[in-house]
Amino acid sequence: MLAATKKILLISASLIALSGSTLVIAGPDERSSLMSEQVQQQVNINSASATEIASTLKGIGLKTAEAIVAFREANGAFTSIESITQVKGVGSKTLKKNSARIVLQ
């Protein structure tokens, strides 16, 4: 009976080790898909519509996105990512959350 218990423990330990290895192997694939998702979620604030801006940027609703478009139409294209903070409703915290999502070209 003791031998059977040892076998069961060894099999259980092997299964736990194997399942742990499977997770480690799947980890990098999961990370790369998350990275590609981030790359896809960018918006050109010099050409995007208010709807596109609102759906891409975190913390920016449709009203603020419309203000971004109105500012762009009144003042010309944004020359730097930081210049978006000149729009009422867009502060430094919002910029920090979205700096990787904003492109100018």
C-alpha positions in Angstrom: 0.0 0.0 0.0 2.9 2.4 0.8 4.3 1.8 -2.7 1.0 2.6 -4.3 0.7 5.9 -2.3 4.2 6.9 -3.4 3.3 6.2 -7.0 0.2 8.3 -6.7 2.2 11.1 -5.1 4.8 10.9 -7.9 2.2 11.0 -10.6 0.5 13.9 -8.9 3.7 15.8 -8.6 4.5 15.1 -12.2 1.1 16.3 -13.4 1.5 19.5 -11.3 5.0 20.1 -12.8 3.8 19.5 -16.3 0.8 21.8 -15.9 3.2 24.4 -14.6 5.5 24.0 -17.5 2.6 24.4 -19.9 1.7 27.7 -18.4 5.3 28.9 -18.7 5.4 27.9 -22.4 2.1 29.7 -23.1 3.2 32.8 -21.3 5.3 34.5 -24.0 2.6 33.9 -26.7 0.1 35.6 -24.5 2.4 38.6 -23.9 3.1 39.0 -27.6 -0.6 39.1 -28.5 -1.1 41.7 -25.8 1.7 43.8 -27.3 0.3 43.5 -30.8 -3.1 44.6 -29.4 -1.5 47.7 -27.9 0.1 48.6 -31.2 -3.3 48.3 -32.9 -5.0 50.7 -30.5 -3.4 53.9 -31.7 -5.1 56.9 -33.1 -3.8 59.8 -35.2 -5.2 62.8 -33.4 -4.5 65.0 -36.5 -6.8 63.1 -38.7 -9.2 60.9 -36.6 -12.8 61.6 -36.1 -14.2 62.3 -32.6 -15.7 58.8 -32.5 -12.3 57.2 -33.3 -10.6 59.3 -30.7 -13.2 58.5 -28.0 -13.1 54.8 -28.7 -9.3 54.6 -28.6 -8.2 56.9 -25.8 -8.8 56.0 -22.2 -10.7 58.6 -20.2 -11.7 60.5 -23.3 -15.5 60.6 -23.9 -17.2 61.8 -27.1 -17.6 65.3 -25.8 -13.9 65.7 -25.1 -13.0 64.0 -28.4 -15.2 66.5 -30.2 -13.3 69.3 -28.4 -10.0 67.8 -29.6 -11.3 67.8 -33.2 -12.7 71.4 -32.8 -9.3 72.5 -31.4 -7.5 70.9 -34.3 -9.8 72.5 -36.9 -9.4 76.0 -35.2 -5.6 75.8 -34.6 -4.2 73.4 -37.1 -2.6 70.1 -36.6 -1.1 69.1 -33.3 2.7 69.5 -33.5 3.5 67.4 -30.4 1.7 64.8 -28.3 1.9 67.1 -25.3 0.0 69.9 -27.1 -3.2 67.9 -26.7 -3.2 69.1 -23.1 -4.2 72.6 -24.5 -7.7 71.1 -25.1 -10.1 71.7 -22.2 -10.7 68.4 -20.5 -7.4 66.8 -21.4 -4.8 67.1 -18.6 -1.4 65.6 -17.9 -2.9 62.5 -16.3 -5.0 61.7 -19.3 -1.9 62.3 -21.5 0.2 59.9 -19.4 -2.5 57.2 -19.7 -2.6 57.6 -23.5 0.8 58.6 -24.7 1.5 55.2 -26.3 -1.9 55.4 -28.1 -1.5 58.9 -29.6 0.3 59.3 -32.9 0.6 62.5 -35.0 1.1 61.1 -38.5 
